Amino acid sequence: MALDRAVKDKIHFKQDPEQDKAVQEWIEAVTGEKFSTDDYAEALHDGILLCKLMNKLKPGSVAKIHTSGGPMKLRENIGVFQNAARAYGVSESEVFQAVDLFDKKNIQQVTLCVFALNRLAQKQNFSGPKLNYQTKLPTYD
């Protein structure tokens, strides 16, 4: 159990709130919808906003978005998003696992996947908003 906790702690500390905020602002700007809660992971966990984001980047890429139903129906949104992201060009190594989001196991990987989507959107001349985040480089005194 100690190892499991150590892994969870390592994943938690990798998460950058500023990256999450930048992703949230980008998703809201592209979809035109505000997050339903201040909890970043909770707002994304059912995959609805991610599916809407994909449909804005590539219309029709997600044919049906489940907005109600049990956990399994909502979890299907994540799988549909993952397939659409791969088809859009996101590499397998940048696509998160369903449990990373739905069970909130590795939200940082979800954030990195959205960064990859933004990068590809810019390469494909997406005319909408750009993700606004400046990478912080270490400074040496």
DSSP file (Angstrom, degrees, kcal/mol; ACC not computed):
  #  RESIDUE AA STRUCTURE BP1 BP2  ACC     N-H-->O    O-->H-N    N-H-->O    O-->H-N    TCO  KAPPA ALPHA  PHI   PSI    X-CA   Y-CA   Z-CA
    1    1 A M     >        0   0    0      0, 0.0     4,-2.3     0, 0.0     5,-0.2   0.000 360.0 360.0 360.0 -31.8    0.0    0.0    0.0
    2    2 A A  H  >  +     0   0    0      1,-0.2     4,-2.2     2,-0.2     5,-0.1   0.889 360.0  50.0 -64.0 -37.9    2.9    2.4    0.7
    3    3 A L  H  > S+     0   0    0      2,-0.2     4,-2.5     1,-0.2    -1,-0.2   0.914 108.6  52.4 -65.8 -42.5    4.0    2.0   -2.9
    4    4 A D  H  > S+     0   0    0      1,-0.2     4,-2.3     2,-0.2    -2,-0.2   0.917 111.3  46.8 -59.3 -44.0    0.5    2.7   -4.2
    5    5 A R  H  X S+     0   0    0     -4,-2.3     4,-2.7     2,-0.2    -1,-0.2   0.891 110.0  53.5 -65.6 -39.0    0.4    5.9   -2.1
    6    6 A A  H  X S+     0   0    0     -4,-2.2     4,-2.2     2,-0.2    -2,-0.2   0.898 109.8  47.9 -63.2 -40.6    3.8    6.9   -3.3
    7    7 A V  H  X S+     0   0    0     -4,-2.5     4,-2.4     2,-0.2    -2,-0.2   0.929 112.1  49.2 -65.7 -45.0    2.8    6.6   -6.9
    8    8 A K  H  X S+     0   0    0     -4,-2.3     4,-2.7     1,-0.2    -2,-0.2   0.908 111.3  49.9 -60.8 -42.2   -0.4    8.6   -6.3
    9    9 A D  H  X S+     0   0    0     -4,-2.7     4,-2.5     2,-0.2    -1,-0.2   0.908 109.5  51.1 -62.5 -41.9    1.6   11.3   -4.6
   10   10 A K  H  X S+     0   0    0     -4,-2.2     4,-1.1     2,-0.2    -2,-0.2   0.918 112.4  46.0 -63.0 -43.5    4.0   11.5   -7.5
   11   11 A I  H  X S+     0   0    0     -4,-2.4     4,-0.9     1,-0.2     3,-0.5   0.925 112.6  51.3 -64.2 -44.4    1.2   11.8  -10.0
   12   12 A H  H >< S+     0   0    0     -4,-2.7     3,-0.7     1,-0.2    -2,-0.2   0.908 109.6  48.9 -60.8 -42.5   -0.6   14.5   -7.8
   13   13 A F  H 3< S+     0   0    0     -4,-2.5    -1,-0.2     1,-0.2    -2,-0.2   0.702 103.6  61.3 -75.1 -17.6    2.6   16.6   -7.5
   14   14 A K  H 3< S+     0   0    0     -4,-1.1    -1,-0.2    -3,-0.5    -2,-0.2   0.762  82.6 101.6 -73.4 -24.8    3.2   16.4  -11.3
   15   15 A Q    <<  -     0   0    0     -4,-0.9     3,-0.1    -3,-0.7    93,-0.0  -0.395  63.0-153.8 -66.3 132.5   -0.1   18.2  -11.8
   16   16 A D    >>  -     0   0    0      1,-0.1     4,-2.3    -2,-0.1     3,-0.6  -0.926   7.5-157.1-111.4 111.0    0.3   21.9  -12.6
   17   17 A P  H 3> S+     0   0    0      0, 0.0     4,-2.4     0, 0.0     5,-0.1   0.813  94.9  56.7 -57.3 -30.9   -2.7   24.0  -11.6
   18   18 A E  H 3> S+     0   0    0      2,-0.2     4,-2.1     1,-0.2     5,-0.1   0.880 107.1  47.9 -69.9 -36.6   -1.6   26.7  -14.1
   19   19 A Q  H <> S+     0   0    0     -3,-0.6     4,-2.5     2,-0.2     5,-0.2   0.929 111.6  50.6 -66.0 -44.3   -1.7   24.2  -16.9
   20   20 A D  H  X S+     0   0    0     -4,-2.3     4,-2.8     1,-0.2    -2,-0.2   0.911 110.5  49.8 -58.7 -42.8   -5.1   23.0  -15.8
   21   21 A K  H  X S+     0   0    0     -4,-2.4     4,-2.6     2,-0.2    -1,-0.2   0.902 110.3  50.0 -63.4 -41.6   -6.3   26.6  -15.7
   22   22 A A  H  X S+     0   0    0     -4,-2.1     4,-2.1     2,-0.2   110,-0.3   0.906 112.3  47.4 -64.0 -41.5   -5.0   27.2  -19.2
   23   23 A V  H  X S+     0   0    0     -4,-2.5     4,-2.9     2,-0.2     5,-0.2   0.926 111.4  51.1 -65.2 -44.4   -6.7   24.1  -20.5
   24   24 A Q  H  X S+     0   0    0     -4,-2.8     4,-2.6     1,-0.2     5,-0.2   0.937 111.0  48.0 -58.2 -47.2   -9.9   25.0  -18.8
   25   25 A E  H  X S+     0   0    0     -4,-2.6     4,-2.2     1,-0.2    -1,-0.2   0.887 113.0  48.8 -62.0 -38.7   -9.9   28.5  -20.4
   26   26 A W  H  X S+     0   0    0     -4,-2.1     4,-2.8     2,-0.2     5,-0.3   0.935 111.7  47.6 -67.5 -45.9   -9.1   27.0  -23.8
   27   27 A I  H  X S+     0   0    0     -4,-2.9     4,-2.8     1,-0.2     6,-0.4   0.923 113.9  48.4 -61.1 -43.4  -11.9   24.5  -23.6
   28   28 A E  H  X S+     0   0    0     -4,-2.6     4,-1.9    -5,-0.2     5,-0.3   0.899 113.3  47.5 -63.7 -40.0  -14.4   27.2  -22.4
   29   29 A A  H  < S+     0   0    0     -4,-2.2    -2,-0.2    -5,-0.2    -1,-0.2   0.910 116.7  42.3 -68.1 -42.1  -13.3   29.5  -25.2
   30   30 A V  H  < S+     0   0    0     -4,-2.8    -2,-0.2     1,-0.2    -1,-0.2   0.930 124.2  34.7 -72.0 -45.5  -13.5   26.9  -28.0
   31   31 A T  H  < S-     0   0    0     -4,-2.8    -2,-0.2    -5,-0.3    -3,-0.2   0.738  97.1-132.4 -83.0 -22.1  -16.8   25.3  -26.8
   32   32 A G  S  < S+     0   0    0     -4,-1.9     2,-0.4    -5,-0.4    -3,-0.2   0.640  70.1 115.0  77.4  13.6  -18.4   28.5  -25.6
   33   33 A E        -     0   0    0     -6,-0.4    -1,-0.3    -5,-0.3     2,-0.2  -0.951  61.2-134.1-121.1 137.8  -19.4   26.6  -22.4
   34   34 A K        -     0   0    0     -2,-0.4     2,-0.1    -3,-0.1    -9,-0.0  -0.559  35.7 -96.6 -82.6 150.6  -18.2   27.3  -18.8
   35   35 A F        -     0   0    0     -2,-0.2    -1,-0.1     1,-0.1     5,-0.1  -0.419  28.8-132.8 -62.2 142.7  -17.1   24.4  -16.6
   36   36 A S  S    S+     0   0    0      7,-0.1     2,-0.3     3,-0.1    -1,-0.1   0.611  85.1  21.2 -77.1 -11.8  -20.0   23.4  -14.3
   37   37 A T  S    S-     0   0    0      2,-0.1     6,-0.1     3,-0.1    -2,-0.0  -0.964  75.0-118.2-149.5 161.4  -17.7   23.4  -11.2
   38   38 A D  S    S+     0   0    0     -2,-0.3     2,-1.0     4,-0.0     3,-0.1   0.628  90.5  97.3 -76.9 -12.7  -14.5   24.9  -10.0
   39   39 A D     >  -     0   0    0      1,-0.2     4,-2.6     2,-0.1     5,-0.2  -0.692  63.9-160.4 -81.4 105.1  -13.1   21.3   -9.7
   40   40 A Y  H  > S+     0   0    0     -2,-1.0     4,-1.3     1,-0.2    -1,-0.2   0.904  88.2  45.3 -52.2 -52.1  -11.2   20.8  -12.9
   41   41 A A  H  > S+     0   0    0      1,-0.2     4,-1.6     2,-0.2    -1,-0.2   0.899 113.7  49.8 -63.5 -41.4  -11.2   17.0  -12.8
   42   42 A E  H  4 S+     0   0    0      1,-0.2     4,-0.4     2,-0.2    -1,-0.2   0.891 106.9  54.7 -65.4 -39.9  -14.9   16.8  -11.8
   43   43 A A  H  < S+     0   0    0     -4,-2.6     6,-0.4     1,-0.2    -1,-0.2   0.814 119.4  33.3 -64.3 -30.0  -15.9   19.2  -14.7
   44   44 A L  H >< S+     0   0    0     -4,-1.3     3,-2.6    -3,-0.2     6,-0.2   0.640  89.9  97.6 -97.6 -16.4  -14.2   16.9  -17.2
   45   45 A H  T 3< S+     0   0    0     -4,-1.6    -1,-0.1     1,-0.3    -2,-0.1   0.678  82.5  50.2 -58.4 -24.8  -14.7   13.5  -15.7
   46   46 A D  T 3  S-     0   0    0     -4,-0.4    -1,-0.3    -3,-0.2    31,-0.3   0.507 103.1-127.6 -91.6  -2.9  -17.8   12.5  -17.7
   47   47 A G  S <> S+     0   0    0     -3,-2.6     4,-2.3    30,-0.1     5,-0.2   0.394  74.1 120.3  79.8  -4.3  -16.1   13.4  -21.1
   48   48 A I  H  > S+     0   0    0      1,-0.2     4,-2.2     2,-0.2     5,-0.2   0.946  76.6  43.4 -61.4 -51.0  -19.0   15.6  -22.2
   49   49 A L  H  > S+     0   0    0     -6,-0.4     4,-2.4     1,-0.2    -1,-0.2   0.869 112.8  53.4 -64.7 -35.3  -16.9   18.8  -22.6
   50   50 A L  H  > S+     0   0    0     -6,-0.2     4,-2.3     2,-0.2    -1,-0.2   0.899 109.0  49.0 -66.5 -38.9  -14.0   16.9  -24.2
   51   51 A C  H  X S+     0   0    0     -4,-2.3     4,-2.1     2,-0.2    -2,-0.2   0.905 111.2  49.6 -65.4 -40.2  -16.4   15.5  -26.8
   52   52 A K  H  X S+     0   0    0     -4,-2.2     4,-1.3     2,-0.2    -2,-0.2   0.886 109.1  53.2 -64.6 -38.3  -17.8   18.9  -27.5
   53   53 A L  H  X S+     0   0    0     -4,-2.4     4,-2.2     2,-0.2     3,-0.4   0.934 108.1  50.0 -60.2 -46.9  -14.3   20.2  -27.8
   54   54 A M  H  X S+     0   0    0     -4,-2.3     4,-3.3     1,-0.2     7,-0.2   0.902 107.8  53.6 -59.6 -41.1  -13.5   17.5  -30.5
   55   55 A N  H  < S+     0   0    0     -4,-2.1    -1,-0.2     1,-0.2    -2,-0.2   0.789 109.1  49.1 -67.2 -26.1  -16.6   18.5  -32.4
   56   56 A K  H  < S+     0   0    0     -4,-1.3    -1,-0.2    -3,-0.4    -2,-0.2   0.873 115.0  43.8 -76.4 -38.2  -15.5   22.1  -32.5
   57   57 A L  H  < S+     0   0    0     -4,-2.2    -2,-0.2     1,-0.3    -3,-0.2   0.901 137.5  10.6 -72.0 -40.8  -12.0   21.1  -33.7
   58   58 A K  S >< S-     0   0    0     -4,-3.3     3,-2.0    -5,-0.2    -1,-0.3  -0.792  89.0-133.2-140.9  93.2  -13.4   18.6  -36.2
   59   59 A P  T 3  S+     0   0    0      0, 0.0    -3,-0.1     0, 0.0    -4,-0.1  -0.141  88.7  15.9 -51.9 134.7  -17.1   18.8  -36.7
   60   60 A G  T 3  S+     0   0    0      2,-0.2     3,-0.1    -5,-0.1    -5,-0.1   0.460  85.0 121.2  83.6   1.5  -18.9   15.5  -36.6
   61   61 A S  S <  S+     0   0    0     -3,-2.0     2,-0.5     1,-0.2    -6,-0.1   0.777  78.1  43.2 -71.3 -23.7  -15.9   13.6  -35.1
   62   62 A V  S    S-     0   0    0     -4,-0.2    -1,-0.2   -11,-0.1    -2,-0.2  -0.942  71.6-174.1-120.8 107.2  -18.1   12.6  -32.1
   63   63 A A        +     0   0    0     -2,-0.5     2,-0.4     1,-0.2    -1,-0.1   0.897  69.9  21.8 -71.0 -41.5  -21.5   11.5  -33.4
   64   64 A K        -     0   0    0      2,-0.0     2,-0.5    13,-0.0    -1,-0.2  -0.990  61.5-165.0-135.8 128.7  -23.3   11.0  -30.1
   65   65 A I        -     0   0    0     -2,-0.4     2,-0.6    -3,-0.1     9,-0.1  -0.955  19.5-138.0-112.2 122.0  -22.5   12.5  -26.7
   66   66 A H        +     0   0    0     -2,-0.5    11,-0.1     7,-0.3     3,-0.1  -0.688  26.4 172.0 -80.0 118.9  -24.2   10.9  -23.7
   67   67 A T        +     0   0    0     -2,-0.6     2,-0.3     1,-0.1    -1,-0.2   0.489  66.4  23.4-105.1  -6.3  -25.4   13.7  -21.4
   68   68 A S  S    S+     0   0    0      2,-0.0     2,-0.2     5,-0.0    -1,-0.1  -0.926  79.2  79.3-148.3 172.7  -27.3   11.4  -19.0
   69   69 A G  S    S-     0   0    0     -2,-0.3     5,-0.0     4,-0.1    -3,-0.0  -0.579  78.5 -42.1 114.8 179.1  -27.4    7.8  -18.0
   70   70 A G     >  -     0   0    0     -2,-0.2     4,-2.0     1,-0.1     3,-0.4  -0.053  69.1 -84.6 -73.6 179.6  -25.4    5.7  -15.6
   71   71 A P  H  > S+     0   0    0      0, 0.0     4,-2.4     0, 0.0     5,-0.2   0.835 126.4  56.5 -56.1 -35.8  -21.7    5.8  -15.2
   72   72 A M  H  > S+     0   0    0      2,-0.2     4,-1.3     1,-0.2    -3,-0.0   0.905 107.0  48.5 -67.1 -39.5  -21.1    3.3  -18.0
   73   73 A K  H  > S+     0   0    0     -3,-0.4     4,-0.7     2,-0.2     3,-0.3   0.932 114.6  45.3 -63.2 -45.8  -23.0    5.6  -20.5
   74   74 A L  H >X S+     0   0    0     -4,-2.0     3,-0.8     1,-0.2     4,-0.6   0.856 108.6  57.0 -67.7 -33.9  -21.0    8.6  -19.4
   75   75 A R  H >X S+     0   0    0     -4,-2.4     4,-1.4     1,-0.2     3,-0.7   0.805  94.5  67.5 -66.9 -27.9  -17.8    6.7  -19.5
   76   76 A E  H 3X S+     0   0    0     -4,-1.3     4,-2.5    -3,-0.3    -1,-0.2   0.848  89.9  65.0 -59.1 -33.2  -18.5    5.8  -23.1
   77   77 A N  H <X S+     0   0    0     -3,-0.8     4,-2.7    -4,-0.7    -1,-0.2   0.889  98.8  52.8 -56.1 -39.3  -17.9    9.6  -23.9
   78   78 A I  H <X S+     0   0    0     -3,-0.7     4,-2.8    -4,-0.6    -1,-0.2   0.929 109.3  47.7 -64.9 -44.8  -14.3    9.2  -22.8
   79   79 A G  H  X S+     0   0    0     -4,-1.4     4,-2.3     2,-0.2    -1,-0.2   0.896 112.4  49.3 -62.0 -40.6  -13.7    6.3  -25.2
   80   80 A V  H  X S+     0   0    0     -4,-2.5     4,-2.3     2,-0.2    -2,-0.2   0.910 111.8  49.1 -65.6 -41.9  -15.4    8.2  -28.0
   81   81 A F  H  X S+     0   0    0     -4,-2.7     4,-2.9    -5,-0.2    -2,-0.2   0.935 109.5  52.3 -60.8 -46.1  -13.2   11.2  -27.3
   82   82 A Q  H  X S+     0   0    0     -4,-2.8     4,-2.4     1,-0.2    -2,-0.2   0.919 110.7  47.3 -58.2 -45.1  -10.1    9.1  -27.2
   83   83 A N  H  X S+     0   0    0     -4,-2.3     4,-2.3     1,-0.2    -1,-0.2   0.908 113.2  48.4 -63.1 -41.6  -10.9    7.6  -30.6
   84   84 A A  H  X S+     0   0    0     -4,-2.3     4,-1.7     2,-0.2    -2,-0.2   0.888 110.5  51.6 -66.1 -38.6  -11.6   11.0  -32.1
   85   85 A A  H  X>S+     0   0    0     -4,-2.9     5,-2.5     2,-0.2     4,-0.9   0.913 110.6  48.1 -65.0 -42.3   -8.4   12.4  -30.6
   86   86 A R  H ><5S+     0   0    0     -4,-2.4     3,-0.8     1,-0.2    -2,-0.2   0.923 111.2  50.4 -62.2 -44.0   -6.4    9.5  -32.2
   87   87 A A  H 3<5S+     0   0    0     -4,-2.3    -1,-0.2     1,-0.3    -2,-0.2   0.818 106.5  56.1 -64.3 -29.8   -8.1   10.1  -35.5
   88   88 A Y  H 3<5S-     0   0    0     -4,-1.7    -1,-0.3    -5,-0.2    -2,-0.2   0.713 130.6 -94.7 -74.0 -21.6   -7.3   13.8  -35.2
   89   89 A G  T <<5S+     0   0    0     -4,-0.9     2,-0.3    -3,-0.8    -3,-0.2   0.420  72.3 147.6 123.7   0.4   -3.6   12.8  -34.9
   90   90 A V      < -     0   0    0     -5,-2.5    -1,-0.3    -6,-0.1     5,-0.1  -0.513  51.5-117.5 -67.8 129.9   -2.9   12.7  -31.2
   91   91 A S    >>  -     0   0    0     -2,-0.3     3,-1.7     1,-0.1     4,-0.9  -0.300  17.6-114.4 -69.8 153.6   -0.3   10.0  -30.6
   92   92 A E  G >4 S+     0   0    0      1,-0.3     3,-0.7     2,-0.2    -1,-0.1   0.847 116.2  57.8 -55.3 -37.2   -1.1    7.0  -28.5
   93   93 A S  G 34 S+     0   0    0      1,-0.2    -1,-0.3    20,-0.0    -2,-0.0   0.689 107.3  48.1 -70.6 -16.8    1.4    8.0  -25.9
   94   94 A E  G <4 S+     0   0    0     -3,-1.7     2,-0.5     2,-0.1    -1,-0.2   0.553  90.5  93.1 -99.1  -9.8   -0.4   11.3  -25.4
   95   95 A V  S << S-     0   0    0     -4,-0.9    15,-0.1    -3,-0.7     2,-0.0  -0.729  74.3-133.3 -85.4 129.6   -3.9    9.9  -25.1
   96   96 A F        -     0   0    0     -2,-0.5     2,-0.2    13,-0.2    -2,-0.1  -0.289  19.2-105.5 -76.3 163.9   -4.9    9.2  -21.5
   97   97 A Q    >>  -     0   0    0      9,-0.1     4,-0.9     1,-0.1     3,-0.8  -0.602  30.0-114.6 -84.1 152.0   -6.5    6.1  -20.2
   98   98 A A  H >> S+     0   0    0      1,-0.3     4,-2.7    -2,-0.2     3,-0.8   0.879 116.6  54.3 -56.3 -40.2  -10.2    6.2  -19.3
   99   99 A V  H 3> S+     0   0    0      1,-0.2     6,-1.5     2,-0.2     4,-0.9   0.791  95.5  68.4 -67.3 -26.0   -9.4    5.6  -15.6
  100  100 A D  H <4 S+     0   0    0     -3,-0.8     6,-1.3     5,-0.2    -1,-0.2   0.891 118.3  20.8 -57.4 -38.1   -7.1    8.6  -15.6
  101  101 A L  H X< S+     0   0    0     -4,-0.9     3,-0.8    -3,-0.8    -2,-0.2   0.904 125.7  46.6 -95.7 -56.2  -10.1   10.8  -16.1
  102  102 A F  H 3< S+     0   0    0     -4,-2.7    -3,-0.2     1,-0.3    -2,-0.1   0.888 127.1  29.8 -61.6 -41.6  -13.2    9.0  -15.0
  103  103 A D  T 3< S-     0   0    0     -4,-0.9    -1,-0.3    -5,-0.4    -3,-0.1   0.356 108.3-123.5 -97.2   4.3  -11.7    7.8  -11.7
  104  104 A K    <   +     0   0    0     -3,-0.8     3,-0.3   -63,-0.1    -3,-0.2   0.886  64.0 142.0  56.7  44.3   -9.4   10.8  -11.5
  105  105 A K  S    S+     0   0    0     -6,-1.5    -5,-0.2     1,-0.2    -4,-0.1   0.829  76.7   7.2 -83.8 -34.5   -6.3    8.7  -11.4
  106  106 A N    >>  +     0   0    0     -6,-1.3     4,-0.9    -7,-0.2     3,-0.9  -0.525  62.9 166.3-151.6  74.8   -4.0   10.9  -13.5
  107  107 A I  H 3> S+     0   0    0     -3,-0.3     4,-2.3     1,-0.3     3,-0.2   0.798  75.6  68.0 -64.5 -29.4   -5.5   14.2  -14.4
  108  108 A Q  H 3> S+     0   0    0      1,-0.2     4,-2.4     2,-0.2    -1,-0.3   0.881  97.4  53.0 -58.1 -37.9   -2.1   15.5  -15.5
  109  109 A Q  H <> S+     0   0    0     -3,-0.9     4,-1.8     2,-0.2    -1,-0.2   0.857 106.8  52.2 -67.1 -33.7   -2.2   13.0  -18.5
  110  110 A V  H  X S+     0   0    0     -4,-0.9     4,-1.9    -3,-0.2    -2,-0.2   0.929 109.8  49.4 -64.2 -45.3   -5.6   14.4  -19.4
  111  111 A T  H  X S+     0   0    0     -4,-2.3     4,-2.2     1,-0.2    -2,-0.2   0.909 109.7  50.8 -60.0 -44.2   -4.2   17.9  -19.4
  112  112 A L  H  X S+     0   0    0     -4,-2.4     4,-2.1     1,-0.2    -1,-0.2   0.858 107.0  54.7 -64.5 -34.5   -1.2   16.8  -21.6
  113  113 A C  H  X S+     0   0    0     -4,-1.8     4,-2.1     2,-0.2    -1,-0.2   0.902 107.9  49.0 -64.2 -40.9   -3.6   15.2  -24.1
  114  114 A V  H  X S+     0   0    0     -4,-1.9     4,-2.4     2,-0.2    -2,-0.2   0.883 108.3  54.0 -68.2 -37.0   -5.5   18.5  -24.4
  115  115 A F  H  X S+     0   0    0     -4,-2.2     4,-2.4     2,-0.2    -1,-0.2   0.914 108.3  50.3 -59.2 -41.6   -2.2   20.3  -24.9
  116  116 A A  H  X S+     0   0    0     -4,-2.1     4,-2.3     2,-0.2    -2,-0.2   0.898 108.6  52.1 -63.6 -40.6   -1.5   17.8  -27.7
  117  117 A L  H  X S+     0   0    0     -4,-2.1     4,-2.6     2,-0.2    -2,-0.2   0.923 109.4  49.7 -60.5 -44.2   -4.9   18.5  -29.3
  118  118 A N  H  X S+     0   0    0     -4,-2.4     4,-2.3     2,-0.2    -2,-0.2   0.928 109.3  51.6 -60.3 -45.9   -4.2   22.3  -29.2
  119  119 A R  H  X S+     0   0    0     -4,-2.4     4,-1.8     1,-0.2    -1,-0.2   0.917 113.1  44.7 -58.1 -44.9   -0.8   21.7  -30.9
  120  120 A L  H  X S+     0   0    0     -4,-2.3     4,-2.0     2,-0.2    -1,-0.2   0.876 108.9  56.9 -68.3 -37.2   -2.4   19.7  -33.6
  121  121 A A  H  <>S+     0   0    0     -4,-2.6     5,-3.0     1,-0.2    -2,-0.2   0.911 107.9  48.0 -59.8 -41.8   -5.2   22.2  -34.0
  122  122 A Q  H ><5S+     0   0    0     -4,-2.3     3,-1.4     1,-0.2    -1,-0.2   0.894 110.4  51.3 -67.0 -38.8   -2.7   24.9  -34.7
  123  123 A K  H 3<5S+     0   0    0     -4,-1.8    -1,-0.2     1,-0.3    -2,-0.2   0.827 109.8  50.8 -65.2 -30.9   -0.9   22.8  -37.2
  124  124 A Q  T 3<5S-     0   0    0     -4,-2.0    -1,-0.3    -5,-0.1    -2,-0.2   0.168 120.6-110.4 -94.7  18.6   -4.2   22.1  -38.9
  125  125 A N  T < 5 -     0   0    0     -3,-1.4     2,-0.2     1,-0.2    -3,-0.2   0.836  43.9-173.6  59.3  38.7   -4.9   25.9  -39.1
  126  126 A F      < -     0   0    0     -5,-3.0    -1,-0.2     1,-0.2   -69,-0.1  -0.487  13.8-153.4 -60.8 127.6   -7.7   25.8  -36.5
  127  127 A S        +     0   0    0     -2,-0.2    -1,-0.2     3,-0.0     3,-0.1   0.488  63.2  89.1 -88.4  -2.6   -9.1   29.4  -36.7
  128  128 A G  S    S-     0   0    0      1,-0.2   -98,-0.1   -72,-0.1   -99,-0.0   0.007  91.0 -46.2 -82.8-167.8  -10.4   29.4  -33.1
  129  129 A P        -     0   0    0      0, 0.0     2,-0.3     0, 0.0    -1,-0.2  -0.133  54.1-132.5 -60.1 154.4   -8.8   30.4  -29.8
  130  130 A K        -     0   0    0     -3,-0.1     2,-0.4    -9,-0.0   -11,-0.0  -0.826  26.6-101.6-107.3 149.3   -5.3   29.1  -29.0
  131  131 A L        -     0   0    0     -2,-0.3     2,-0.9   -16,-0.1  -108,-0.1  -0.568  36.7-146.4 -68.6 125.3   -4.3   27.6  -25.7
  132  132 A N        +     0   0    0     -2,-0.4     2,-0.3  -110,-0.3  -107,-0.1  -0.807  43.6 128.6-103.5  98.0   -2.5   30.3  -23.8
  133  133 A Y        -     0   0    0     -2,-0.9     2,-0.6  -111,-0.0  -114,-0.0  -0.956  41.1-151.5-151.1 129.1    0.3   28.9  -21.6
  134  134 A Q        -     0   0    0     -2,-0.3     2,-0.2     0, 0.0    -2,-0.0  -0.896  25.3-125.0-101.9 123.5    3.9   29.8  -21.4
  135  135 A T        -     0   0    0     -2,-0.6     2,-0.7     1,-0.1    -2,-0.0  -0.446  23.4-129.8 -64.7 133.4    6.2   27.0  -20.3
  136  136 A K        -     0   0    0     -2,-0.2    -1,-0.1     3,-0.0     3,-0.0  -0.775  20.8-157.6 -89.3 120.2    8.2   28.0  -17.3
  137  137 A L        -     0   0    0     -2,-0.7     2,-0.0     1,-0.1     0, 0.0  -0.730  27.6-101.6 -93.3 145.8   11.9   27.4  -17.8
  138  138 A P        -     0   0    0      0, 0.0     2,-0.4     0, 0.0    -1,-0.1  -0.339  33.6-141.5 -64.2 147.3   14.1   27.0  -14.8
  139  139 A T        -     0   0    0     -3,-0.0     2,-0.5     2,-0.0    -3,-0.0  -0.882   8.0-153.6-109.9 144.6   16.2   30.0  -13.8
  140  140 A Y              0   0    0     -2,-0.4     0, 0.0     1,-0.1     0, 0.0  -0.970 360.0 360.0-120.6 126.8   19.7   29.7  -12.6
  141  141 A D              0   0    0     -2,-0.5    -1,-0.1     0, 0.0    -2,-0.0   0.436 360.0 360.0 -91.1 360.0   21.3   32.3  -10.3
